[in-house]
Amino acid sequence: MNENYRHKQLLNLLNQRKILSTQEIIDSLSISPATARRDINKLNELGLLRKVRNGAEANSLDIPVNSLDILNSEEKQRIAEEASRLCREGESVLLTCGSTMMMLGSHLCGRKVQIMTNYLPLANHLIEHNHEDIVIMGGQYNKSKAITLSLNTQNETTYMANIMFTSGKGLTEDGLYKTDMIIANSEQQMSAKSGKYVVLLDSTKLGKQVGMLFTKLNEIDILITGREADSAIIQKLREKGLEVILA
């Protein structure tokens, strides 16, 4: 049984029974205790279940099982872990939406940082896992995107973040590309209020022009991508003055 299929089976069991002991997971999936613990830890980090003493319980967010089909999830986990190292105690960090942001949020959860976001699945995950300092950026809830959108840009609450993390669909020597106009519009308002702008992007998106040019390269402070990235592309980006961290 491969890992992805095993994880789906475990989440399906939790959807039915809500809570399982580690021994029940071992017996139901016919796996070793070490494999059961590893699966629980990984799915907990992804926010797909909640790790409890001697077992696991269903995540109240009801995140769909197909969330496991995230492309390049192992690389994205490394990128998220590396990004978490940029955050210092007492800082405010702003996270946008997407699977990598969920992973980053899981790494930051419980640390003494203020997390600001308009991505409701992430906000709910942080609340459920008792993160103490969360700012949910207000506005109209957009169900299809799972984000809140500000309706009044002139009188919205003043805020600043030490660092903002975002992602996109492509990145070239020109800059970061996005395809979703709704998300891009909401992020444009937030990016102007952040001290440092960090892009988290898996290596398959480098060198691609997809959608619209959202952020020019000289406006990006740091790119964090996977060590699988094409060395020629990385070299060109660094020659342009971009700081690149390989995870």
C-alpha positions as a printed NumPy array, in Angstrom:
array([[  0.   ,   0.   ,   0.   ],
       [  1.641,   3.262,  -1.114],
       [  1.709,   6.277,   1.167],
       [ -0.866,   8.399,  -0.684],
       [ -3.426,   5.574,  -0.765],
       [ -2.721,   4.73 ,   2.889],
       [ -3.282,   8.347,   3.922],
       [ -6.594,   8.458,   2.07 ],
       [ -7.705,   5.262,   3.795],
       [ -6.796,   6.704,   7.192],
       [ -8.694,   9.94 ,   6.529],
       [-11.729,   8.007,   5.295],
       [-11.716,   6.006,   8.536],
       [-11.527,   9.21 ,  10.564],
       [-14.402,  10.736,   8.601],
       [-16.514,   7.752,   9.643],
       [-15.374,   7.281,  13.252],
       [-14.033,  10.774,  14.159],
       [-11.296,   9.444,  16.461],
       [ -8.933,   6.455,  16.269],
       [ -6.279,   5.107,  18.579],
       [ -2.859,   4.357,  17.145],
       [ -3.534,   0.65 ,  17.663],
       [ -6.819,   0.871,  15.728],
       [ -4.954,   2.528,  12.854],
       [ -2.307,  -0.208,  12.92 ],
       [ -4.95 ,  -2.945,  12.865],
       [ -7.234,  -1.311,  10.272],
       [ -4.469,  -0.571,   7.761],
       [ -2.213,  -3.54 ,   8.594],
       [  0.821,  -1.306,   9.112],
       [  3.641,  -1.124,  11.63 ],
       [  3.549,   1.156,  14.705],
       [  6.361,   3.266,  13.192],
       [  4.413,   3.74 ,   9.939],
       [  1.258,   4.666,  11.858],
       [  3.089,   7.317,  13.891],
       [  4.766,   8.707,  10.773],
       [  1.43 ,   8.932,   8.937],
       [ -0.243,  10.675,  11.887],
       [  2.586,  13.202,  12.178],
       [  2.622,  13.988,   8.455],
       [ -1.15 ,  14.4  ,   8.141],
       [ -1.179,  16.526,  11.293],
       [  1.449,  18.843,   9.765],
       [ -0.704,  19.147,   6.639],
       [ -3.71 ,  20.052,   8.774],
       [ -5.68 ,  17.036,   7.527],
       [ -6.158,  15.475,  10.958],
       [ -5.39 ,  16.365,  14.565],
       [ -2.756,  14.416,  16.445],
       [ -3.903,  13.485,  19.95 ],
       [ -2.413,  11.372,  22.708],
       [ -2.151,   7.765,  21.481],
       [ -4.018,   8.424,  18.251],
       [ -5.688,  10.893,  15.919],
       [ -9.026,  12.619,  15.486],
       [-10.834,  14.042,  12.503],
       [-10.052,  17.637,  11.647],
       [-13.117,  19.782,  12.279],
       [-12.25 ,  21.766,   9.137],
       [-13.482,  18.775,   7.11 ],
       [-10.686,  19.23 ,   4.595],
       [-11.397,  16.958,   1.621],
       [ -9.354,  13.797,   1.222],
       [ -8.276,  14.884,  -2.267],
       [ -6.132,  17.508,  -0.558],
       [ -3.583,  14.688,  -0.493],
       [ -3.266,  15.018,  -4.251],
       [ -1.262,  18.239,  -3.809],
       [  1.394,  18.307,  -6.495],
       [  4.983,  18.188,  -5.251],
       [  3.821,  18.006,  -1.625],
       [  7.163,  16.748,  -0.293],
       [  9.024,  19.636,  -1.933],
       [  6.433,  22.108,  -0.667],
       [  6.892,  20.789,   2.867],
       [ 10.626,  21.53 ,   2.637],
       [  9.913,  25.002,   1.275],
       [  7.441,  25.705,   4.097],
       [  9.896,  24.506,   6.731],
       [ 12.638,  26.726,   5.3  ],
       [ 10.253,  29.687,   5.192],
       [  9.369,  29.203,   8.856],
       [ 13.032,  29.819,   9.732],
       [ 12.736,  33.392,   8.459],
       [ 10.133,  34.217,  11.113],
       [ 11.347,  35.608,  14.415],
       [  9.661,  35.634,  17.804],
       [  7.424,  38.654,  18.271],
       [  7.054,  39.375,  14.545],
       [  3.893,  39.674,  12.47 ],
       [  3.8  ,  37.456,   9.412],
       [  1.266,  37.597,   6.616],
       [  0.297,  34.391,   4.803],
       [ -1.789,  34.311,   1.638],
       [ -3.65 ,  31.229,   0.372],
       [ -2.753,  27.808,  -0.984],
       [ -1.316,  24.458,   0.05 ],
       [  2.185,  25.76 ,   0.801],
       [  0.716,  28.445,   3.076],
       [ -1.233,  25.777,   4.973],
       [  2.014,  23.886,   5.491],
       [  3.84 ,  27.04 ,   6.585],
       [  1.017,  27.884,   8.974],
       [  1.341,  24.433,  10.541],
       [  5.067,  25.025,  11.102],
       [  4.383,  28.409,  12.725],
       [  1.418,  27.275,  14.814],
       [  2.233,  27.521,  18.505],
       [  5.223,  29.803,  18.012],
       [  5.242,  33.347,  19.409],
       [  4.441,  35.071,  16.134],
       [  1.353,  36.95 ,  15.03 ],
       [ -0.116,  35.301,  11.941],
       [ -2.2  ,  37.476,   9.632],
       [ -4.236,  35.908,   6.821],
       [ -7.393,  36.185,   4.762],
       [ -7.3  ,  32.436,   3.996],
       [-10.061,  30.953,   6.14 ],
       [ -8.958,  27.29 ,   6.06 ],
       [ -5.622,  28.423,   7.491],
       [ -7.251,  30.722,  10.057],
       [ -9.559,  27.921,  11.191],
       [ -6.65 ,  25.493,  11.406],
       [ -4.73 ,  27.9  ,  13.63 ],
       [ -7.765,  28.457,  15.858],
       [ -8.408,  24.723,  16.197],
       [ -4.773,  24.179,  17.14 ],
       [ -4.826,  26.972,  19.745],
       [ -2.461,  29.446,  18.122],
       [ -2.626,  32.502,  20.381],
       [ -2.196,  35.47 ,  18.022],
       [ -4.207,  35.461,  14.78 ],
       [ -5.434,  38.361,  12.669],
       [ -8.202,  37.394,  10.235],
       [ -8.346,  40.112,   7.637],
       [-11.928,  41.172,   7.175],
       [-14.262,  41.682,   4.276],
       [-16.65 ,  39.651,   2.203],
       [-16.161,  35.89 ,   2.271],
       [-15.617,  34.342,  -1.157],
       [-16.577,  30.676,  -0.857],
       [-15.005,  29.476,  -4.1  ],
       [-11.607,  30.927,  -3.115],
       [-12.   ,  30.454,   0.664],
       [-10.695,  33.981,   1.274],
       [-12.091,  37.262,   2.563],
       [-11.994,  40.302,   0.299],
       [-11.898,  43.86 ,   1.571],
       [-14.856,  45.945,   0.4  ],
       [-13.549,  49.33 ,   1.514],
       [ -9.935,  50.007,   0.619],
       [-10.076,  53.638,   1.757],
       [-11.022,  53.092,   5.384],
       [ -9.701,  49.618,   6.149],
       [ -7.842,  49.026,   9.408],
       [ -4.192,  50.015,   9.346],
       [ -1.823,  47.106,   9.824],
       [  1.749,  46.168,   8.993],
       [  3.507,  42.816,   8.758],
       [  7.233,  42.193,   9.127],
       [  7.142,  39.643,   6.341],
       [  4.624,  38.487,   3.737],
       [  4.652,  35.062,   2.138],
       [  2.954,  34.417,  -1.179],
       [  3.048,  32.028,  -4.118],
       [  2.026,  31.985,  -7.767],
       [  1.844,  30.011, -10.99 ],
       [  5.188,  30.993, -12.504],
       [  8.334,  33.02 , -12.026],
       [ 10.842,  34.341, -14.559],
       [ 13.477,  37.07 , -14.696],
       [ 10.565,  39.48 , -15.117],
       [  8.861,  38.5  , -11.867],
       [  6.026,  36.51 , -10.316],
       [  2.979,  35.446, -12.317],
       [ -0.545,  34.74 , -11.048],
       [ -3.643,  33.509, -12.843],
       [ -6.455,  34.281, -10.4  ],
       [ -7.596,  37.913, -10.584],
       [ -9.661,  37.737,  -7.378],
       [ -6.771,  36.456,  -5.293],
       [ -4.296,  38.771,  -7.018],
       [ -6.45 ,  41.806,  -6.209],
       [ -6.681,  40.937,  -2.522],
       [ -2.932,  40.289,  -2.273],
       [ -2.05 ,  43.55 ,  -4.004],
       [ -3.67 ,  45.468,  -1.158],
       [ -1.77 ,  43.422,   1.44 ],
       [  1.683,  43.48 ,  -0.156],
       [  2.021,  47.257,   0.198],
       [  1.858,  46.849,   3.982],
       [  4.639,  44.311,   4.447],
       [  8.287,  44.923,   5.258],
       [  9.662,  41.927,   3.382],
       [  8.13 ,  40.074,   0.417],
       [  8.934,  36.362,   0.128],
       [  7.794,  34.048,  -2.677],
       [  7.372,  30.318,  -2.015],
       [  7.334,  28.363,  -5.258],
       [  8.018,  24.757,  -6.131],
       [ 10.706,  24.207,  -8.749],
       [  8.31 ,  23.13 , -11.535],
       [  6.977,  26.707, -11.775],
       [ 10.317,  28.411, -12.36 ],
       [ 10.872,  29.786, -15.839],
       [  7.141,  29.766, -16.632],
       [  5.071,  32.749, -17.753],
       [  1.529,  31.884, -16.707],
       [ -1.281,  34.426, -16.473],
       [ -0.384,  38.001, -15.596],
       [  2.821,  39.499, -14.268],
       [  1.859,  40.286, -10.666],
       [  5.107,  41.337,  -8.973],
       [  8.269,  42.553, -10.707],
       [ 11.433,  40.704,  -9.785],
       [ 13.05 ,  43.738,  -8.142],
       [ 10.09 ,  43.942,  -5.738],
       [ 10.696,  40.396,  -4.436],
       [ 13.1  ,  40.09 ,  -1.508],
       [ 13.521,  36.317,  -1.342],
       [ 12.526,  33.269,  -3.377],
       [ 12.379,  29.914,  -1.604],
       [ 12.176,  26.929,  -3.933],
       [ 13.17 ,  23.274,  -3.983],
       [ 16.695,  21.993,  -4.515],
       [ 15.363,  20.279,  -7.643],
       [ 15.284,  23.659,  -9.412],
       [ 17.108,  24.138, -12.713],
       [ 20.539,  25.53 , -11.791],
       [ 20.658,  27.703, -14.914],
       [ 17.398,  29.435, -13.954],
       [ 18.586,  29.933, -10.382],
       [ 21.85 ,  31.438, -11.599],
       [ 20.018,  33.936, -13.844],
       [ 17.714,  34.965, -11.003],
       [ 20.667,  35.498,  -8.672],
       [ 22.473,  37.538, -11.324],
       [ 19.403,  39.784, -11.358],
       [ 19.927,  40.384,  -7.639],
       [ 17.276,  38.043,  -6.242],
       [ 18.138,  36.146,  -3.065],
       [ 17.282,  32.478,  -3.63 ],
       [ 17.071,  29.856,  -0.885],
       [ 17.024,  26.201,  -1.937],
       [ 15.073,  23.91 ,   0.383]])
